[in-house]
Amino acid sequence: MTNFIHKDARIANHVEIAHFSTIYEDVEIGENTWIGPNVTVFPGSRIGKNCKIFPGAVIGAVPQDLKFNGEYSLVEIGDNVIVRECATVNRGTAASGTTKIGNHSMLMAYVHVAHDCVIGEHCILANSTNLAGHVTIEDYAYFGGMSGAHQFTRIGKHSFISGGSMIGKDVPPFCLVMRNPAQYAGINSVGLRRHHFNMEDIHLIQDIYRYIFGNNGLNTTQAIQKIQQEIPESVLRNYIVDFIKTSERGIIKGID
């Protein structure tokens, strides 16, 4: 025997588990998923259908959190997720119970996803991206390589984090950010066009962020008031305003 699969692991049909991998008890793996060589999947891991887990990845290890006291917790990985070489995804803690990765997302080599993180669908985290605990990343957000996010930060939909950036505050949706600490550098117009946003919506997003990050002497609260007074209500406007108003850490600053 060149791999170990616990008798109580729940393995669906057409799952391939390569040599030297270890699958513990209380693990679920969906149909047509490939587990490469030298992968470790710890108890509490739930892996969906059509996933690819590459060599050296570790799924479901206990949190690197000194408050963790052995409580039962999970990792939930959706369908069609790719986890590349030596990436690590830790279980949740009592705070939320679960670390989640949404459908069609990709974690490149050496990515670390800490306890209680929630990653949306169609997200990409490039090589050596590191997430501290309780980070929330919304759908279609992309991280460049060797970037990182402080615990409890939020990253909005369709945002793009440039390589090497350090996220210490919340990143509003549709933003392009860079530097350390990360700063607003415009909207993610290339990504929005690729995802079929029309030019009217792209221009609306640009107009909203001119209030937030423009050199106009307004603080964030004042900018939000101006947006609500001067820009007609819409789904996009409300989403951006609500994201910023509910930010507990505050949002990133504009480029100096």
N, C-alpha and C positions, 0 to 999 in steps of 0.2 A: 504493500500500500504506500503510495507516494503523497497522498493528501489525507486530511482528517475531516470527516463530516459527521457531526454528532447525530445520533439516531433520532433525536427529537427536533432537529432542524426541519423546517417545512420547505421543501424544494419543489418547485413546479416542474412541469414537463419541459423538455428541450433546454434545460439549463446545462451549461458546460462549466465544469470546475477543473482547472488545470492543476498540474503537479505542484506539490509542496504548499498548497493553500489549506487554511484551517477555517472551518465553519463550525461555530459553537452552537449550543442549544439556544432555544428561543430566538431563532433567526428565521426570517421568511425571505425567499427569493422568488421573483416572478418569472413567468415564462420567457424563454428565449434570451435570458440574460447570460452573459459570459463573464466568468470570474477567472482572471488570468493567474499565472503562477505566483506563488509567494504572497498571496493576499490573505489577510486575517479579517474575519468578520465575527465580531464579539456579540454576546447575548444582547437582546434588545434592538437588533438591527432589522429593518424592514426595507428591502430593496425591490423595486418594481420590475415591470416587464421591459425587455429589450434594452437593458442597461449593459454597459461595458465597464468592468472594473480592472484596471491595468496592474501590472506587477508591483508589489511592494505597498500597495494601498492598505490602510488600516481603517476599518469602518466600525464604529460603535465602541471604541475604547472609553473608559470612564473619564469624566471631565477632569481637566487640569485646574481644579477649583478646590481650594482648601476647605471650603464650606461643605463640599460634597461628603455625604455620610452614608453612602452605599444605597441610597434610595433607588427604587425602580424607575427607570427612565428609558427613552427610546431614541433611535435615529430613524427617520422616515425619508427614504429616497424615492422619488417618483419614477415614472416611466421614461425610457429613452434618455437616461442620464449617463454621461460619460465621466468617469473618475480616472484620471491619468496617474502615471507612476508616482508612488510614494506620497500621494495625498492622504490626509488624515481628516476624519470626521468624527468628532466626539459626541457621546450621548448628552442628553439634557440633564438638568438638575431639578430639584424640587420647585424651582422658580416657575418653570413652564412644563417640565416633564419631557420635552421633545426638542430635538434638533431636526429641522426640516429642509429638504432640498427639492425644489419643484421640478416638474416635467421638463424634459428637453434642455436641461442645464448642463454645463460642462465645467469641471474642475480640472485645470491643467496640473502638470507635475509639481509636486511639493506644496500644493495649496493646503492650508490648514483652516478648518472650520470648527470653531470652538463650541462649547455647550450652549444650547438654547438659541442658536442662530436660526433665522428663518430666511431662506433664499427662495425667491419666486421662480417662475417659469421662464425658460429661454434666457437664463443668465449665463455669463461666461466670466470665470475668474482665471486670469492668465497665470503663468508660472510663478510660484513662490508668493502669491497673495496670501495674506494672513488676516483672519478675522478673529477678534477677541469675542468674548461671550456676549450673547443677547443682541447681536447685530441683526438688523432687518434689511434685506435687500429686495426691492420690488422687481416686478417682471421686466425683462429685457435690459437690465442694467449690466454694464460691462466694466471689468477691472483690468487695467494694464498690469504687466508683470511687476513683481516686487513692490506692490502697494499693500497698504494695511488699513484696517479700520478699528478705532477705539471701541471699547465695549459700550453697548446701548445706543450706538449711532444708527441712523436710518438713511438709506440710500433710495431715492425715488425712482420711479419707472423711467426707462429709456435714458438714464444718465450714463455718462462715460467718464471713468476715472483713469486719468493718464498714468502710465507706468511710473513707479517710484513715489506716488502720492501717498500722503498719510492723512487719513480722515479722522478728524477729532470732533467735528460738528456734523449735524445732519446735512445731507446733500439733497436739495429739492429736485423734483422730477425734471427731466429733459435737459439737465445741465451738463456741461463739459467742465471738469475740474482738473487742476494740476497743482504741483508744487507741494512742499512740506513746510508748514501745514497746508492742506489743500485749500485752494481758492477758486472762486468762480472765474471761468475764462470764456464765457459765452454759452450758447445753447448747443446741444448735440444735433446740429442741423443735418449732418451727414447721416447719422443714425436714424433720424426722423424720416428723412427722405427714403432711406432703404426700407423702412417699415410703413411706407405708403401714407405718411401724413401729407395732406395737401398744403400748398403754400399759404393759404389763408390761415390755417391753424399754426403753421410755423411762425408766421408774422405775428399772430396773436401772442404766442409764447414769448417771442422776443420783446414785444411791447410790455408784457407783464414784468419781465425781468429787468427792463430798463428802470422801472420804479424801484425794484428791490436793490439792484446793484449799481444803478447809474450814479454818477457824481452830482447828486441833486440835493444833498444836505438832509435827506430824510432818513430817519431810523426805520427799522423794520416795521414797527407798529404803525408809524405814520404812512409808510409806503403801502401797507395793506389797506389802510383806510382810503388812500387815494385810488388804489386799484378798484375797490368796491364802489367808489363814487363815480369813477370815470370810465371804467371798462364794463361793457354790458355783461350781464350774468350769462355763464355758459358752463358746460360740463368741465371743460379744460380750466377755465378761470377758477371755478369752485374747487377743483381738485388741487391746484397749486396753492391757493389761499388756505385751504383746510390743512394741507400738509405743513405749511409754514406755521400756522396758528397753533397746531398741536405739537410742535417740536418742543421737547423737554430740554434738550441740550443746546438749543439754538442752532442756527444755520451757518454755513461757511461764509466767509467774507469775500468781497470782490478782489480782483487782482490789484495790487498796489500800483 
